Amino acid sequence: MLNENQVSDVIGSTAYGSDGDKIGKVGQVYFDENTNQPEWVTVNTGLFGTSESFIPLSDATFDGDRLTVSHTKDKVKDAPNVGNDGHLSPEEERVLYDYYGRSWGDYDTTTTTTTGTTGTTGVVNTAGTEGYDTSGPTTDDAMTRSEERLQVGTASQEAGRARLRKWVETEHVTQTVPVSRERAVLETEPITDANVGNATSGPDISSEEHEVILHEEVPVVQKTVEPVERVRLGTETVTEQQSVTEEVRKEQIDVDGDITHTDGGTNRTI
């Protein structure tokens, strides 16, 4: 249980659950109007601290800027939504007591009891804290507007493969080559004084044969292997322009109220 001296310090501190998980930034402290003791605390939860959850301060401890409550983060985030306009009605307190597993009778023995009374719980006045921000668990007296930026680069990956493959195919080649052959030719010559001796050297009457061998050329084919060219695979780099489309988020800050900007402008959305 917090004492009155710790109330001002706990506002704006960070609340942690009993499981050690961070819950969010403390927004407001509610007092019991009968006992004037701190009874409830609100903590900004949800995305960007867009909602407030009530947590009982019973069994809570405060050390430095760390408020540790007796319930887990998930338990707190799922708490019922009740009014946080600075006043809790008995009906709203009963809903919260039931959710946190406490009956009104459980508070008879505590120093912050509201059991058996029709008293309500009031909120700590934080109006004097100029510029106090309850929009999120990680903000101070100024908002930070952030934007996502694209950082586009390149990465190398395999796009395909190329191979060299060699095989043997057969084709018919026709060439013309001249060839020569011998043929028999019958020749006659008259008997003259020059050949009469040869003509009468044999018997006067006889049978005889004379043979001449004829020759011819035939095509002869020989094959040789000779290198023709060398083939290899190489690579070349081709550069082209490619568009990349992606969603980026950026935060906008809307200004409400009668505000004069330091640059002399009027109200606007940043």
Secondary structure, DSSP 8 states (H G I E B T S, - for coil): ---HHHHHHHTT-EEE-TTS-EEEEEEEEEEETTT--EEEEEEEESGGG-EEEEEE-TT-EEETTEEE-SS-HHHHHTS-----SSEE-HHHHHHHHHHTT--GGGGGGSTT--TT----EEE---TTSTT---S-TT--SS----B---------------------------------B-----------TTTHHHHTSS-SS----------B---------------------------------B---B--SS---TTS--S-B-
